[in-house]
Amino acid sequence: MSSQEIQIIDDPAAWKSSDFDTPRSWVRTLTPAMIDDVESAMRGVMNADIPLRKIRREQFPLSVAADLVAAAHADLNEGRGFTVIGGWPVERFSDAENRIAYAGLAAHMGEIVVQNYEGDFVVDVIDKGIPYSHKSRGYSSNKLLPFHTDGADYAGLLCMEVAAEGGFSLLTSATEVYNEIVRTRPDHIETLMRGFYHHRRGQHDPGEPPLSPERIPVFSFHDGFLHCCYNRNPIDWAQKEGITLSDHEVEVLDYLDEICARPDVQLSMDLQKGDMQFLNNYLILHSRTEYQDGADAKRHLVRLWLDDSTGRRNGLSLLDLYVPAASRFTAASGSASNA
């Protein structure tokens, strides 16, 4: 292990909740003129009949809103690792119009990519009453989701409707979590960098192995930049296929989860209608509290995954495990990467 890998990382992505002492200080709010600008671009895409998944930034030109969107992209790529574009008036537009406007703004962050084995480019995050297990994905449940990273470089969520109760988005800086482990339990770093096998949750062809063929590091470095890739449940579920976690490995994972759960480390977001949250999956671990829908208020988020070819952190992600055919590393290697 190099000396770089056991040093504290001094980076804007290393933050604590106390760095955001003003409510919604992380929101970049669209002005009326910016909304008109986005609407004009949205109308252009719809008139040209461009499918949502094929929208690129050059097809969604911005003028008044360009600087705000560029600053939001910098938040992801060079700054704190997350951003929220707020103030989009979802009530003013149809469902299709909202999705195109959201996808158009997202296209300025990266290219819209597939999210699962079934080939979905857009996922509606709603309570479908499907338990979160080794046979399903967490976005179909209303239960608490533990801290994890998603696939692809960035994850986006458009809030269309809020829950009657709960459903808060919780964020933790992976860089700060890494720093805290280096400060307090540096002996855990080697285990986290060796990584763990992951259960693929049925996201593979018949006859393919149900587990990742190799260990997936929780922390690694690519081009000198920290990269985080973590989801505790698939690691635990790997035991259903004969993988055994040692007492030490369980201790290390428990300690990581303990740090993520500390109030001084996590930032709670009560996303409002019209908020568009974007996360850098190499820098941000995120969670969601349990929620309850009411008769008139049913939580509804629209999720996109994005790959950013200009990103500083372009390492492997869980997208390469669950949708290897769509991996950007396929063309370079000649075959899909499952690591």
SERO-4910 file (N, C-alpha, C, O; in steps of 0.05 Angstrom, whole numbers):
BEGIN
 pado doro    nc1    nc2    nc3   cac1   cac2   cac3    cc1    cc2    cc3    oc1    oc2    oc3
  Met    A     17    -24      0      0      0      0     18     25      0     36     27     17
  Ser    A     13     43    -19     30     67    -20     24     86      2      3     85     14
  Ser    A     43    105      7     39    125     27     15    143     21      2    153     39
  Gln    A     10    147     -6    -12    164    -14    -39    152     -3    -57    167      4
  Glu    A    -41    126     -3    -66    113      3    -72    112     33    -94    104     41
  Ile    A    -53    121     50    -59    121     78    -56    149     90    -53    153    114
  Gln    A    -57    169     73    -56    197     81    -84    209     81   -101    201     66
  Ile    A    -87    229     99   -112    244     99   -114    259     73    -95    271     63
  Ile    A   -138    259     61   -143    273     35   -154    300     40   -176    303     52
  Asp    A   -140    321     32   -149    348     34   -162    356      8   -148    362    -12
  Asp    A   -188    356      8   -203    360    -18   -230    372    -11   -241    366     10
  Pro    A   -242    388    -30   -268    399    -25   -290    377    -21   -311    383     -9
  Ala    A   -284    353    -30   -303    331    -27   -303    320      2   -321    304      8
  Ala    A   -284    328     18   -284    319     46   -299    340     63   -287    360     71
  Trp    A   -324    335     69   -340    354     84   -355    339    106   -359    315    106
  Lys    A   -365    356    125   -382    346    146   -408    362    146   -410    382    132
  Ser    A   -428    353    161   -454    366    160   -452    395    170   -468    412    162
  Ser    A   -433    401    188   -430    428    199   -421    448    177   -423    472    182
  Asp    A   -411    438    155   -403    456    133   -428    467    118   -425    485    102
  Phe    A   -451    457    125   -476    466    112   -496    474    134   -516    460    138
  Asp    A   -490    495    149   -506    503    172   -531    519    165   -547    524    182
  Thr    A   -533    527    139   -557    541    130   -575    522    114   -565    511     94
  Pro    A   -600    519    121   -618    501    106   -618    507     77   -621    530     68
  Arg    A   -615    486     61   -616    487     32   -595    506     20   -598    517     -2
  Ser    A   -573    509     34   -551    526     24   -538    513      0   -523    526    -15
  Trp    A   -542    487     -4   -530    472    -26   -547    473    -52   -538    462    -72
  Val    A   -570    487    -51   -587    488    -74   -579    511    -93   -575    534    -84
  Arg    A   -578    505   -119   -574    525   -139   -602    529   -152   -611    512   -167
  Thr    A   -614    552   -147   -642    557   -154   -645    570   -181   -633    590   -187
  Leu    A   -663    558   -197   -669    569   -224   -685    595   -221   -705    595   -206
  Thr    A   -678    615   -235   -693    640   -236   -715    637   -257   -714    619   -273
  Pro    A   -735    655   -257   -756    654   -278   -744    654   -306   -753    640   -324
  Ala    A   -723    671   -310   -711    672   -337   -697    646   -344   -697    637   -367
  Met    A   -685    633   -324   -672    607   -329   -693    586   -335   -688    569   -352
  Ile    A   -715    587   -322   -737    567   -327   -747    570   -356   -751    550   -369
  Asp    A   -750    595   -365   -758    600   -392   -737    589   -412   -744    577   -432
  Asp    A   -712    592   -405   -690    582   -422   -691    551   -424   -689    540   -446
  Val    A   -695    538   -401   -697    509   -401   -722    500   -416   -721    480   -431
  Glu    A   -744    514   -412   -769    507   -426   -765    509   -457   -775    492   -472
  Ser    A   -751    530   -465   -747    533   -494   -731    509   -505   -737    499   -527
  Ala    A   -710    501   -491   -694    478   -500   -711    453   -499   -708    436   -517
  Met    A   -728    450   -479   -745    427   -477   -764    425   -500   -768    404   -512
  Arg    A   -776    448   -508   -795    448   -531   -780    440   -556   -791    426   -573
  Gly    A   -755    449   -559   -739    442   -583   -735    413   -585   -737    401   -607
  Val    A   -728    400   -563   -724    371   -563   -750    356   -569   -750    337   -585
  Met    A   -772    365   -558   -797    351   -562   -807    355   -591   -818    337   -603
  Asn    A   -802    379   -602   -810    384   -630   -793    367   -649   -803    359   -671
  Ala    A   -769    362   -642   -751    346   -658   -755    316   -653   -743    299   -667
  Asp    A   -772    309   -634   -779    282   -628   -754    265   -621   -751    242   -630
  Ile    A   -737    277   -604   -712    263   -596   -719    247   -571   -729    258   -551
  Pro    A   -714    221   -571   -720    204   -547   -704    214   -523   -681    223   -526
  Leu    A   -715    211   -499   -702    221   -475   -674    210   -472   -656    225   -466
  Arg    A   -670    184   -476   -644    172   -471   -623    180   -491   -599    175   -487
  Lys    A   -632    194   -513   -613    202   -533   -607    232   -533   -593    243   -550
  Ile    A   -618    246   -513   -612    275   -510   -583    279   -503   -573    267   -484
  Arg    A   -570    297   -518   -543    305   -512   -542    335   -507   -561    349   -515
  Arg    A   -521    345   -495   -521    373   -487   -523    391   -512   -536    413   -509
  Glu    A   -512    383   -535   -514    400   -558   -542    402   -569   -549    420   -584
  Gln    A   -559    383   -562   -587    383   -570   -605    398   -550   -629    401   -554
  Phe    A   -593    406   -528   -608    420   -507   -592    446   -500   -581    449   -478
  Pro    A   -591    465   -520   -575    490   -516   -587    508   -494   -611    512   -493
  Leu    A   -569    518   -478   -577    537   -456   -561    563   -459   -538    563   -468
  Ser    A   -574    584   -451   -560    610   -451   -561    622   -423   -541    624   -409
  Val    A   -585    630   -415   -588    643   -388   -581    623   -366   -569    632   -346
  Ala    A   -588    598   -369   -583    578   -347   -556    564   -350   -550    548   -333
  Ala    A   -541    571   -370   -516    557   -375   -496    558   -352   -484    538   -345
  Asp    A   -492    582   -341   -473    585   -319   -481    569   -294   -464    557   -281
  Leu    A   -506    570   -287   -516    555   -264   -511    525   -268   -502    511   -250
  Val    A   -517    514   -292   -514    486   -297   -484    479   -297   -476    457   -287
  Ala    A   -467    496   -308   -438    491   -307   -428    491   -279   -410    474   -272
  Ala    A   -438    508   -262   -430    508   -233   -439    483   -220   -425    472   -203
  Ala    A   -463    473   -227   -473    448   -215   -455    425   -223   -449    407   -207
  His    A   -446    424   -248   -428    403   -258   -402    405   -243   -390    384   -237
  Ala    A   -392    429   -238   -367    432   -223   -370    422   -195   -351    411   -184
  Asp    A   -393    425   -183   -398    414   -156   -393    384   -156   -381    373   -137
  Leu    A   -401    370   -177   -399    341   -179   -370    333   -185   -359    314   -173
  Asn    A   -358    347   -204   -332    338   -215   -308    348   -199   -288    333   -196
  Glu    A   -310    372   -188   -287    384   -175   -292    393   -146   -273    399   -132
  Gly    A   -317    393   -138   -324    404   -112   -333    383    -92   -320    363    -87
  Arg    A   -356    389    -80   -366    373    -57   -377    346    -64   -381    329    -47
  Gly    A   -381    341    -90   -391    315    -99   -421    312   -102   -430    291   -110
  Phe    A   -436    333    -96   -465    333   -100   -475    361   -106   -461    380   -101
  Thr    A   -498    362   -118   -510    388   -124   -540    384   -125   -550    362   -130
  Val    A   -555    406   -122   -584    406   -125   -592    430   -142   -585    453   -134
  Ile    A   -605    426   -164   -617    447   -179   -646    449   -171   -662    430   -175
  Gly    A   -654    471   -160   -681    474   -148   -698    494   -163   -688    510   -179
  Gly    A   -723    493   -157   -742    513   -168   -755    506   -194   -768    523   -206
  Trp    A   -751    482   -204   -765    474   -229   -795    471   -223   -802    454   -206
  Pro    A   -813    485   -237   -842    484   -230   -855    459   -243   -868    462   -264
  Val    A   -853    437   -229   -864    412   -241   -894    414   -246   -905    401   -264
  Glu    A   -908    430   -229   -937    432   -232   -945    445   -259   -968    440   -269
  Arg    A   -928    461   -270   -934    476   -294   -933    458   -319   -944    465   -340
  Phe    A   -920    435   -318   -915    420   -341   -926    391   -339   -932    382   -317
  Ser    A   -929    378   -362   -938    350   -362   -915    332   -353   -892    341   -350
  Asp    A   -922    307   -348   -901    288   -339   -879    285   -361   -856    285   -354
  Ala    A   -887    284   -386   -868    281   -407   -850    306   -410   -826    304   -414
  Glu    A   -862    329   -407   -846    354   -408   -826    356   -385   -803    364   -389
  Asn    A   -835    348   -361   -817    349   -338   -793    330   -342   -770    338   -336
  Arg    A   -798    307   -353   -777    288   -357   -757    297   -378   -733    294   -375
  Ile    A   -767    310   -399   -749    320   -420   -732    343   -409   -708    344   -415
  Ala    A   -744    361   -394   -729    384   -383   -708    373   -364   -685    383   -365
  Tyr    A   -715    355   -347   -696    343   -328   -673    328   -343   -650    332   -336
  Ala    A   -680    312   -363   -660    298   -378   -642    317   -393   -618    312   -396
  Gly    A   -653    339   -403   -637    358   -417   -616    371   -399   -593    375   -408
  Leu    A   -624    379   -375   -605    390   -356   -584    369   -348   -561    374   -346
  Ala    A   -594    344   -345   -575    322   -337   -555    317   -359   -532    310   -353
  Ala    A   -563    321   -384   -545    316   -407   -521    336   -407   -501    331   -419
  His    A   -524    358   -392   -501    376   -389   -482    366   -368   -460    377   -366
  Met    A   -490    346   -352   -472    334   -332   -458    309   -344   -435    304   -338
  Gly    A   -472    294   -361   -461    270   -372   -481    257   -391   -502    267   -396
  Glu    A   -473    234   -401   -490    219   -420   -509    200   -405   -500    185   -387
  Ile    A   -534    200   -411   -554    183   -398   -548    154   -406   -546    148   -429
  Val    A   -547    137   -386   -540    108   -391   -560     90   -378   -577     99   -361
  Val    A   -560     65   -386   -578     44   -376   -573     39   -346   -550     42   -337
  Gln    A   -594     32   -331   -591     29   -302   -593      0   -292   -586     -5   -269
  Asn    A   -603    -18   -308   -607    -45   -298   -606    -66   -320   -604    -59   -344
  Tyr    A   -607    -90   -313   -606   -112   -332   -629   -112   -351   -627   -121   -374
  Glu    A   -652   -101   -342   -676   -100   -359   -674    -79   -381   -690    -79   -399
  Gly    A   -654    -61   -379   -650    -41   -400   -664    -15   -396   -667      0   -415
  Asp    A   -672     -8   -371   -686     17   -366   -666     40   -364   -646     39   -350
  Phe    A   -672     61   -380   -656     85   -378   -667    106   -359   -653    123   -349
  Val    A   -693    102   -352   -707    119   -333   -721    101   -313   -734     82   -321
  Val    A   -717    107   -287   -730     91   -266   -747    109   -249   -738    130   -240
  Asp    A   -772    101   -244   -789    115   -226   -785    103   -198   -790     80   -193
  Val    A   -776    120   -180   -771    112   -152   -797    117   -136   -802    139   -127
  Ile    A   -812     96   -134   -838     97   -119   -841     71   -103   -826     51   -108
  Asp    A   -859     71    -84   -865     47    -68   -882     28    -84   -906     33    -87
  Lys    A   -870      6    -94   -885    -14   -108   -892    -38    -90   -904    -57    -99
  Gly    A   -885    -35    -64   -891    -56    -45   -874    -81    -49   -881   -103    -40
  Ile    A   -851    -78    -62   -833   -100    -66   -811    -99    -45   -796    -79    -44
  Pro    A   -808   -119    -29   -787   -119     -8   -759   -117    -20   -754   -129    -41
  Tyr    A   -742   -102     -6   -714   -100    -15   -699   -125     -6   -697   -131     18
  Ser    A   -689   -141    -26   -677   -166    -20   -656   -173    -41   -650   -156    -59
  His    A   -644   -197    -39   -624   -205    -59   -637   -211    -86   -623   -218   -105
  Lys    A   -664   -208    -88   -677   -213   -113   -689   -188   -124   -704   -189   -144
  Ser    A   -684   -164   -112   -696   -140   -121   -678   -116   -116   -657   -119   -103
  Arg    A   -686    -93   -127   -671    -68   -123   -686    -51   -103   -710    -53   -101
  Gly    A   -671    -34    -89   -683    -19    -66   -703      2    -74   -718     11    -57
  Tyr    A   -703     12    -99   -720     34   -106   -749     27   -109   -766     44   -113
  Ser    A   -756      1   -106   -784     -7   -107   -796    -11    -80   -819    -20    -77
  Ser    A   -781     -3    -59   -791     -6    -32   -792     21    -18   -780     40    -28
  Asn    A   -808     23      3   -809     48     19   -792     46     44   -793     63     62
  Lys    A   -776     24     47   -761     20     71   -735     36     72   -726     46     51
  Leu    A   -723     37     95   -697     50     98   -677     36     80   -675     12     79
  Leu    A   -661     52     66   -640     42     49   -613     49     63   -609     72     70
  Pro    A   -596     30     67   -570     35     80   -552     52     62   -557     53     37
  Phe    A   -532     64     73   -514     80     56   -500     63     35   -491     41     41
  His    A   -499     73     11   -488     58    -12   -481     78    -34   -488    101    -33
  Thr    A   -468     68    -54   -464     83    -79   -480     69   -101   -484     45   -100
  Asp    A   -488     84   -121   -502     73   -144   -482     66   -166   -458     71   -163
  Gly    A   -492     55   -188   -476     51   -211   -472     76   -227   -485     97   -221
  Ala    A   -456     76   -248   -450     99   -265   -435    120   -249   -431    118   -225
  Asp    A   -426    141   -263   -411    163   -251   -429    180   -233   -422    185   -209
  Tyr    A   -451    188   -244   -470    205   -229   -497    193   -227   -505    178   -245
  Ala    A   -512    199   -206   -540    191   -203   -556    216   -200   -549    235   -185
  Gly    A   -579    218   -214   -596    241   -213   -624    233   -203   -634    212   -210
  Leu    A   -636    251   -188   -664    247   -179   -680    273   -183   -671    294   -174
  Leu    A   -702    271   -197   -721    293   -199   -744    287   -181   -757    266   -183
  Cys    A   -750    306   -162   -772    302   -143   -798    312   -156   -801    336   -160
  Met    A   -815    293   -162   -841    300   -173   -863    303   -152   -882    319   -155
  Glu    A   -860    288   -130   -879    289   -107   -865    279    -82   -849    261    -84
  Val    A   -872    291    -60   -860    283    -34   -878    264    -20   -902    262    -25
  Ala    A   -866    250      0   -882    231     16   -898    246     36   -893    270     42
  Ala    A   -918    233     47   -934    244     69   -916    246     94   -919    265    110
  Glu    A   -898    227     97   -881    226    121   -855    212    113   -855    191    101
  Gly    A   -832    224    121   -806    211    118   -795    214     89   -804    231     74
  Gly    A   -777    196     82   -766    196     56   -743    216     52   -739    226     30
  Phe    A   -729    222     74   -707    242     72   -683    229     58   -677    206     61
  Ser    A   -670    245     41   -645    237     28   -622    243     46   -619    266     55
  Leu    A   -605    223     52   -582    227     70   -557    223     54   -554    203     40
  Leu    A   -538    242     56   -513    241     42   -490    240     61   -491    253     82
  Thr    A   -469    226     54   -444    225     69   -421    227     50   -421    214     29
  Ser    A   -401    243     57   -377    245     41   -360    220     43   -351    214     65
  Ala    A   -356    206     22   -339    182     22   -311    189     29   -296    174     41
  Thr    A   -302    213     20   -275    222     26   -272    227     56   -251    219     68
  Glu    A   -292    239     69   -290    243     98   -291    216    113   -278    213    133
  Val    A   -307    198    104   -308    171    116   -281    158    114   -271    146    133
  Tyr    A   -269    159     90   -242    148     87   -222    162    106   -206    148    119
  Asn    A   -223    188    107   -205    203    125   -209    195    154   -189    192    169
  Glu    A   -233    191    163   -239    183    191   -227    156    197   -217    151    218
  Ile    A   -230    137    177   -218    111    181   -188    112    182   -175     98    199
  Val    A   -176    128    165   -147    132    166   -138    143    193   -117    135    204
  Arg    A   -154    162    204   -147    175    229   -150    155    253   -133    155    271
  Thr    A   -171    139    252   -178    123    276   -172     93    274   -164     81    294
  Arg    A   -175     81    250   -170     53    246   -156     48    220   -167     35    202
  Pro    A   -131     58    217   -117     54    191   -113     25    184   -108     18    161
  Asp    A   -114      7    205   -111    -21    199   -134    -33    183   -133    -55    173
  His    A   -156    -18    181   -180    -27    166   -177    -20    136   -191    -32    119
  Ile    A   -159     -2    129   -158      7    101   -151    -15     82   -162    -17     60
  Glu    A   -132    -32     89   -123    -53     71   -147    -72     65   -150    -80     42
  Thr    A   -163    -78     84   -186    -96     80   -206    -82     61   -217    -95     43
  Leu    A   -211    -57     65   -230    -42     49   -220    -39     20   -236    -39      1
  Met    A   -194    -37     17   -183    -35    -10   -181    -62    -24   -180    -63    -49
  Arg    A   -179    -83     -9   -181   -110    -21   -209   -115    -31   -213   -127    -52
  Gly    A   -229   -106    -16   -257   -108    -25   -271   -133    -18   -261   -150     -3
  Phe    A   -295   -137    -30   -313   -159    -23   -328   -168    -48   -331   -153    -67
  Tyr    A   -336   -193    -48   -353   -204    -69   -381   -193    -65   -390   -188    -43
  His    A   -395   -188    -87   -422   -177    -87   -442   -197   -100   -436   -209   -120
  His    A   -465   -199    -88   -487   -214   -100   -499   -197   -123   -503   -173   -119
  Arg    A   -504   -209   -146   -514   -194   -169   -544   -191   -170   -554   -178   -188
  Arg    A   -558   -202   -150   -587   -197   -147   -603   -204   -172   -623   -191   -178
  Gly    A   -594   -225   -185   -609   -234   -209   -605   -217   -233   -618   -221   -254
  Gln    A   -587   -197   -232   -583   -179   -254   -562   -190   -273   -540   -179   -277
  His    A   -568   -214   -284   -549   -227   -302   -563   -248   -319   -586   -255   -313
  Asp    A   -550   -257   -340   -561   -277   -358   -563   -304   -343   -547   -310   -325
  Pro    A   -582   -322   -351   -583   -349   -340   -557   -363   -345   -545   -362   -367
  Gly    A   -547   -377   -325   -522   -392   -328   -498   -376   -319   -477   -388   -315
  Glu    A   -500   -349   -317   -478   -333   -307   -476   -336   -277   -496   -341   -264
  Pro    A   -452   -331   -266   -449   -334   -237   -466   -312   -222   -468   -290   -231
  Pro    A   -477   -320   -199   -494   -301   -184   -477   -280   -168   -488   -261   -157
  Leu    A   -451   -284   -168   -433   -266   -153   -414   -251   -172   -409   -261   -195
  Ser    A   -404   -229   -163   -382   -216   -178   -359   -235   -180   -352   -248   -160
  Pro    A   -346   -238   -203   -324   -257   -205   -299   -249   -189   -282   -266   -184
  Glu    A   -297   -224   -182   -275   -214   -166   -285   -197   -143   -308   -189   -143
  Arg    A   -267   -192   -124   -273   -174   -102   -275   -145   -113   -259   -137   -130
  Ile    A   -294   -130   -103   -297   -102   -111   -288    -84    -88   -299    -85    -66
  Pro    A   -266    -69    -92   -256    -52    -71   -276    -31    -62   -291    -19    -78
  Val    A   -278    -26    -36   -294     -4    -25   -280     22    -31   -293     42    -40
  Phe    A   -254     23    -27   -238     47    -33   -215     39    -52   -203     18    -48
  Ser    A   -210     55    -72   -188     51    -90   -180     78   -101   -193     98    -96
  Phe    A   -158     79   -115   -149    104   -127   -146    100   -157   -135     80   -167
  His    A   -157    120   -172   -154    120   -201   -143    147   -209   -154    168   -203
  Asp    A   -121    147   -223   -107    172   -232   -102    190   -208   -103    215   -210
  Gly    A    -97    178   -185    -91    194   -161   -115    203   -145   -111    217   -125
  Phe    A   -139    197   -154   -163    207   -141   -177    183   -127   -178    161   -137
  Leu    A   -188    189   -103   -203    169    -88   -228    161   -103   -242    177   -115
  His    A   -234    135   -102   -258    123   -114   -271    105    -94   -258     88    -82
  Cys    A   -297    110    -89   -312     93    -70   -333     77    -85   -347     88   -103
  Cys    A   -337     52    -77   -357     35    -89   -367     16    -67   -353     -2    -59
  Tyr    A   -391     21    -57   -400      7    -33   -430      2    -32   -446     20    -38
  Asn    A   -437    -22    -25   -465    -29    -19   -464    -53      0   -457    -75     -9
  Arg    A   -471    -50     25   -468    -71     45   -486    -95     39   -477   -118     43
  Asn    A   -510    -91     31   -529   -113     28   -519   -134      8   -519   -158     15
  Pro    A   -511   -127    -17   -500   -148    -35   -476   -162    -24   -471   -185    -32
  Ile    A   -460   -148     -7   -437   -161      5   -447   -183     25   -437   -205     25
  Asp    A   -466   -176     41   -478   -195     60   -492   -218     45   -490   -241     53
  Trp    A   -507   -211     24   -522   -231      9   -504   -251     -5   -513   -272    -13
  Ala    A   -479   -244    -10   -460   -262    -23   -457   -288     -6   -449   -309    -16
  Gln    A   -463   -286     20   -461   -309     37   -482   -330     30   -479   -354     37
  Lys    A   -504   -322     15   -524   -341      6   -512   -360    -15   -523   -381    -21
  Glu    A   -489   -352    -27   -477   -368    -48   -451   -381    -38   -434   -388    -54
  Gly    A   -448   -383    -12   -425   -397     -1   -401   -380      7   -381   -391     17
  Ile    A   -402   -353      3   -381   -336     12   -382   -332     42   -404   -327     52
  Thr    A   -360   -334     55   -360   -329     84   -344   -304     91   -322   -300     82
  Leu    A   -357   -286    106   -343   -263    116   -329   -269    143   -342   -281    160
  Ser    A   -304   -262    145   -290   -267    170   -300   -247    191   -312   -227    185
  Asp    A   -294   -253    216   -301   -235    238   -288   -208    234   -301   -187    239
  His    A   -264   -207    224   -250   -182    219   -264   -166    197   -268   -142    199
  Glu    A   -273   -180    175   -286   -166    154   -313   -154    163   -320   -132    156
  Val    A   -328   -169    180   -353   -158    191   -347   -134    208   -362   -115    207
  Glu    A   -326   -135    224   -318   -113    241   -312    -88    225   -320    -66    231
  Val    A   -298    -92    203   -290    -69    185   -315    -57    173   -318    -33    172
  Leu    A   -333    -74    162   -358    -64    150   -376    -50    171   -388    -29    165
  Asp    A   -377    -61    194   -393    -49    216   -382    -21    223   -397     -2    227
  Tyr    A   -356    -19    223   -344      7    230   -349     27    208   -354     51    214
  Leu    A   -347     19    183   -354     37    161   -382     47    163   -388     71    160
  Asp    A   -401     29    168   -429     36    170   -434     55    194   -450     73    193
  Glu    A   -419     50    216   -421     66    240   -413     95    234   -427    114    243
  Ile    A   -392     99    219   -383    126    212   -404    140    194   -410    163    199
  Cys    A   -414    125    174   -434    137    157   -459    147    172   -472    166    164
  Ala    A   -465    133    194   -490    139    209   -486    162    229   -505    170    241
  Arg    A   -462    172    232   -457    193    251   -471    219    242   -467    227    219
  Pro    A   -485    233    260   -499    258    253   -480    279    243   -487    296    227
  Asp    A   -455    280    254   -436    301    245   -425    296    218   -413    313    206
  Val    A   -429    272    207   -418    265    181   -440    266    159   -434    274    137
  Gln    A   -465    259    166   -486    258    146   -502    283    143   -507    297    163
  Leu    A   -509    289    119   -526    312    112   -553    303    104   -556    286     86
  Ser    A   -574    313    117   -602    305    111   -614    326     93   -613    350     97
  Met    A   -626    316     71   -640    333     52   -669    325     50   -676    302     46
  Asp    A   -686    345     54   -715    342     50   -721    352     22   -729    376     19
  Leu    A   -718    335      2   -722    344    -25   -750    354    -29   -770    342    -20
  Gln    A   -752    377    -43   -778    389    -49   -786    384    -78   -768    379    -95
  Lys    A   -811    387    -84   -820    384   -112   -805    403   -130   -802    427   -125
  Gly    A   -795    392   -152   -779    408   -171   -750    408   -166   -734    418   -182
  Asp    A   -740    396   -144   -712    393   -139   -700    372   -157   -713    351   -161
  Met    A   -676    377   -167   -661    357   -183   -635    353   -168   -617    370   -169
  Gln    A   -632    330   -156   -608    323   -141   -590    306   -158   -599    287   -171
  Phe    A   -564    314   -158   -544    298   -173   -521    291   -154   -512    308   -138
  Leu    A   -512    266   -155   -491    256   -137   -468    244   -154   -473    231   -174
  Asn    A   -444    249   -145   -421    235   -156   -417    209   -140   -411    210   -117
  Asn    A   -422    186   -153   -422    161   -139   -395    152   -129   -393    134   -112
  Tyr    A   -373    164   -138   -347    158   -127   -341    174   -102   -322    168    -88
  Leu    A   -357    195    -97   -351    213    -75   -373    214    -54   -368    222    -31
  Ile    A   -397    205    -60   -420    207    -42   -432    180    -36   -439    165    -55
  Leu    A   -435    174    -11   -451    151     -2   -478    162      6   -480    183     20
  His    A   -500    150     -3   -526    161      2   -545    140     14   -541    115     10
  Ser    A   -564    150     28   -584    133     41   -611    146     39   -613    169     29
  Arg    A   -632    132     47   -659    144     47   -673    133     71   -673    109     77
  Thr    A   -687    151     86   -703    142    109   -729    129     99   -738    134     77
  Glu    A   -740    112    116   -766     99    110   -787    121    106   -785    142    118
  Tyr    A   -806    116     89   -827    136     85   -854    123     83   -857     99     79
  Gln    A   -875    140     86   -902    132     84   -917    150     65   -915    175     67
  Asp    A   -931    138     46   -948    154     28   -975    159     40   -985    142     56
  Gly    A   -987    181     33  -1014    187     42  -1034    183     19  -1026    174     -3
  Ala    A  -1058    189     24  -1079    186      3  -1073    204    -21  -1078    197    -44
  Asp    A  -1064    228    -15  -1059    248    -36  -1030    255    -41  -1023    269    -59
  Ala    A  -1012    244    -24   -984    249    -27   -968    223    -29   -964    209     -9
  Lys    A   -961    217    -54   -946    192    -58   -918    200    -69   -916    211    -91
  Arg    A   -898    193    -54   -870    200    -61   -863    190    -89   -868    166    -95
  His    A   -852    207   -106   -846    200   -133   -821    215   -142   -821    239   -145
  Leu    A   -799    200   -146   -775    211   -157   -769    197   -184   -776    174   -188
  Val    A   -756    212   -201   -748    201   -227   -718    200   -228   -705    220   -225
  Arg    A   -707    176   -232   -678    172   -230   -665    168   -258   -676    154   -275
  Leu    A   -643    182   -261   -625    178   -284   -597    171   -275   -589    180   -253
  Trp    A   -583    155   -290   -555    150   -286   -539    162   -309   -548    161   -332
  Leu    A   -516    174   -303   -501    189   -322   -471    180   -322   -460    176   -300
  Asp    A   -459    178   -345   -430    175   -348   -419    201   -358   -429    212   -377
  Asp    A   -397    210   -346   -384    235   -353   -356    229   -364   -338    224   -348
  Ser    A   -353    231   -390   -327    225   -402   -306    246   -394   -282    242   -397
  Thr    A   -315    270   -384   -297    291   -376   -291    290   -346   -276    306   -336
  Gly    A   -302    270   -332   -299    269   -303   -271    262   -295   -256    248   -309
  Arg    A   -263    272   -271   -237    266   -260   -236    238   -249   -215    226   -247
  Arg    A   -259    227   -242   -260    200   -231   -277    182   -249   -301    183   -249
  Asn    A   -263    166   -265   -277    149   -285   -269    120   -281   -262    106   -300
  Gly    A   -270    111   -256   -263     83   -251   -287     64   -255   -308     73   -264
  Leu    A   -283     39   -248   -304     19   -249   -326     25   -229   -321     37   -208
  Ser    A   -350     17   -235   -373     21   -216   -390     -4   -217   -385    -23   -231
  Leu    A   -411     -3   -200   -430    -26   -199   -445    -29   -225   -457    -50   -230
  Leu    A   -447     -8   -242   -459    -10   -268   -445    -32   -284   -458    -46   -300
  Asp    A   -419    -34   -281   -403    -53   -296   -409    -82   -287   -403   -101   -301
  Leu    A   -419    -85   -263   -427   -111   -252   -455   -119   -261   -459   -142   -270
  Tyr    A   -474   -101   -258   -502   -108   -263   -510   -105   -293   -528   -118   -302
  Val    A   -496    -88   -308   -502    -85   -336   -476    -85   -352   -468    -65   -364
  Pro    A   -461   -107   -351   -435   -108   -364   -435   -102   -393   -415    -91   -404
  Ala    A   -456   -109   -407   -457   -104   -436   -457    -74   -442   -449    -66   -464
  Ala    A   -465    -57   -423   -466    -28   -427   -441    -15   -416   -439     10   -417
  Ser    A   -422    -30   -405   -399    -19   -393   -382     -3   -413   -377    -13   -436
  Arg    A   -374     21   -406   -357     37   -424   -329     24   -427   -314     33   -445
  Phe    A   -323      5   -410   -297     -8   -412   -297    -31   -432   -276    -43   -438
  Thr    A   -321    -38   -442   -323    -61   -461   -307    -55   -486   -291    -72   -495
  Ala    A   -311    -32   -498   -297    -25   -523   -267    -25   -520   -252    -34   -538
  Ala    A   -258    -15   -497   -229    -13   -493   -216    -40   -489   -194    -45   -497
  Ser    A   -231    -59   -476   -219    -84   -469   -226   -107   -488   -214   -128   -489
  Gly    A   -247   -101   -504   -256   -122   -523   -277   -141   -511   -288   -157   -525
  Ser    A   -282   -138   -485   -302   -154   -471   -312   -139   -447   -298   -122   -437
  Ala    A   -336   -147   -437   -347   -133   -415   -331   -137   -390   -320   -159   -385
  Ser    A   -329   -116   -374   -315   -118   -348   -335   -123   -326   -355   -109   -324
  Asn    A   -330   -142   -309   -347   -147   -286   -334   -140   -259   -346   -146   -238
  Ala    A   -311   -129   -260   -297   -123   -235   -309    -99   -221   -300    -92   -199
***
